[in-house]
Amino acid sequence: MITLNSKEIELFKNLSQFETDKIYYDFHNDFDCVKIFFENTYLILAFRNITDSRFVLFRFEKVVLEKFEFFDFEELKKITIDNIYRGRCQKDNELLEFDINGKSYFYIEFYEGVKIELWSDSITIDELPLPPSNQAAPSVR
């Protein structure tokens, strides 16, 4: 499991291709997003690897949702992440990088047009063990 403090994430760095000294994830090319889940203060993106079916959870913590744009969901069984990055947002004619609680602003954009904008104080990336072959998506609760 990898936990990132949002303030330490480079501004505008695309996290859909994520690398540490031990592992590399290419969520855009190697994974499908099969579930988006929001409960309490967590937004979780569940990704399934397209070759070996392992799951990786990309969890935003202490979230305040600002925008959620989702349409044509009857056609979607899986979606492809395009960008995940920490950016700035405009509030009350001021360009903000952090809110008053120190949370950072994130943009999540999918190739199919789904868009999410949120404030979060950290991100956790967690790889789950391989599921049985008939399991569609992991339980994220």
C-alpha positions as CSV (number, residue, x, y, z in Angstrom):
1,M,0.0,0.0,0.0
2,I,1.2,3.5,-0.9
3,T,-0.1,6.6,0.8
4,L,0.6,10.1,-0.6
5,N,0.0,13.3,1.2
6,S,-1.7,15.5,-1.4
7,K,0.4,18.6,-0.6
8,E,3.5,16.6,-1.6
9,I,2.2,15.6,-5.0
10,E,3.7,17.6,-7.8
11,L,1.2,20.2,-9.3
12,F,-0.3,19.0,-12.6
13,K,1.6,15.7,-12.6
14,N,-0.6,13.0,-14.3
15,L,-1.1,10.2,-11.7
16,S,-2.7,7.9,-14.3
17,Q,0.9,6.7,-14.8
18,F,2.3,6.3,-11.4
19,E,5.8,5.0,-10.4
20,T,7.6,4.4,-7.1
21,D,11.0,2.9,-6.6
22,K,9.3,-0.6,-6.5
23,I,6.4,-0.5,-8.9
24,Y,4.9,1.2,-12.0
25,Y,1.2,1.5,-12.7
26,D,-0.1,2.7,-16.1
27,F,-3.8,3.1,-15.3
28,H,-4.5,4.5,-18.8
29,N,-3.1,1.7,-20.9
30,D,-3.0,-1.4,-18.6
31,F,-6.2,-1.1,-16.5
32,D,-9.9,-0.6,-16.9
33,C,-11.8,1.4,-14.2
34,V,-14.6,-1.0,-13.3
35,K,-16.1,0.7,-10.3
36,I,-16.3,4.2,-8.8
37,F,-17.5,4.3,-5.2
38,F,-18.1,7.2,-2.8
39,E,-19.0,6.8,0.9
40,N,-18.5,9.1,3.8
41,T,-15.3,10.9,2.9
42,Y,-13.7,8.4,0.5
43,L,-13.8,8.3,-3.3
44,I,-12.5,5.0,-4.6
45,L,-11.6,4.1,-8.2
46,A,-11.3,0.3,-8.6
47,F,-9.1,-0.6,-11.6
48,R,-8.7,-4.1,-13.1
49,N,-5.6,-5.0,-15.0
50,I,-6.5,-6.0,-18.6
51,T,-3.9,-8.8,-18.8
52,D,-3.9,-10.5,-15.4
53,S,-7.2,-9.3,-13.8
54,R,-5.5,-8.0,-10.6
55,F,-7.3,-5.1,-8.9
56,V,-5.8,-1.8,-7.7
57,L,-7.8,0.6,-5.6
58,F,-7.0,4.3,-6.0
59,R,-8.6,5.9,-2.9
60,F,-8.9,9.6,-2.3
61,E,-9.3,10.3,1.5
62,K,-11.2,13.1,3.3
63,V,-12.9,14.1,0.1
64,V,-15.2,17.1,-0.6
65,L,-16.8,16.6,-4.0
66,E,-17.0,19.7,-6.1
67,K,-18.1,18.2,-9.5
68,F,-19.3,14.8,-10.8
69,E,-20.2,14.6,-14.5
70,F,-21.4,11.2,-15.6
71,F,-23.6,10.3,-18.5
72,D,-24.5,7.5,-21.0
73,F,-23.8,5.0,-18.2
74,E,-26.0,2.4,-19.9
75,E,-23.2,2.0,-22.5
76,L,-20.4,1.8,-20.0
77,K,-19.2,-1.4,-18.3
78,K,-15.7,-0.2,-17.9
79,I,-14.0,3.1,-18.5
80,T,-10.5,4.3,-19.3
81,I,-8.8,6.9,-17.1
82,D,-7.2,9.7,-19.0
83,N,-5.9,12.1,-16.4
84,I,-5.6,12.2,-12.6
85,Y,-3.8,15.3,-11.4
86,R,-3.5,17.9,-8.6
87,G,-4.3,21.3,-9.9
88,R,-5.8,24.6,-8.9
89,C,-9.4,25.8,-8.9
90,Q,-11.1,29.2,-9.0
91,K,-13.3,30.1,-6.0
92,D,-14.6,33.5,-5.3
93,N,-12.3,35.0,-8.0
94,E,-9.2,33.5,-6.3
95,L,-7.0,30.8,-7.8
96,L,-6.5,28.2,-5.0
97,E,-4.1,25.3,-4.7
98,F,-5.2,24.3,-1.2
99,D,-8.4,24.9,0.8
100,I,-8.4,26.3,4.3
101,N,-8.0,22.8,5.7
102,G,-4.9,22.1,3.6
103,K,-6.6,19.8,1.1
104,S,-5.5,19.8,-2.5
105,Y,-7.7,20.0,-5.5
106,F,-7.8,17.1,-7.9
107,Y,-9.2,16.6,-11.4
108,I,-10.1,13.1,-12.6
109,E,-10.9,12.7,-16.3
110,F,-11.9,9.6,-18.2
111,Y,-11.6,9.0,-21.9
112,E,-15.4,8.5,-22.2
113,G,-16.1,12.0,-20.8
114,V,-16.7,11.2,-17.1
115,K,-15.2,14.0,-15.0
116,I,-14.8,14.4,-11.2
117,E,-13.3,17.3,-9.3
118,L,-12.6,17.1,-5.6
119,W,-10.6,18.3,-2.6
120,S,-8.6,15.6,-0.8
121,D,-5.9,15.4,1.8
122,S,-4.3,12.2,0.7
123,I,-4.3,9.3,-1.8
124,T,-3.8,5.6,-1.1
125,I,-3.0,3.1,-3.8
126,D,-3.6,-0.5,-2.8
127,E,-3.2,-3.6,-4.9
128,L,-5.5,-6.5,-4.0
129,P,-4.8,-10.2,-4.3
130,L,-6.0,-11.8,-7.6
131,P,-9.7,-12.5,-7.4
132,P,-11.5,-15.7,-8.5
133,S,-11.9,-15.6,-12.3
134,N,-15.7,-15.0,-12.0
135,Q,-15.4,-11.9,-9.8
136,A,-16.2,-8.6,-11.6
137,A,-15.1,-6.0,-9.1
138,P,-13.7,-6.1,-5.6
139,S,-15.6,-5.1,-2.5
140,V,-14.4,-1.7,-1.5
141,R,-16.1,-1.3,1.8
